[in-house]
């Protein structure tokens, strides 16, 4: 029925009106399609911007965490160096005391028998419990 009316109307309207009407419909359809595409692109852009903000925030958090861990690592390295220095100092002190102790032990061992005298049993036990330089 619509086509019958359209065919009847085609006889009364000139060709340029039909061309203009077709152009108007095509232009309107193109404009609607364009608006839909722009709306879709705007939504995609908004999503991309939101993601970019989120990623930037996460990046900043990771960066801050990395800085904290780097500072902690620096502190641990300083503590390790201080501990290594303390261990070396302790080893040097122990080596000095050991050499002094061994020298005193040797002096006691080299003493003539006449320098030996009575010693309290508690003191003798303590002296005998000391490690010997073998």
Long-range contacts (C-beta under 8 A, 24 or more apart in sequence): 101-133, 102-133, 105-130, 105-132, 105-133, 106-133
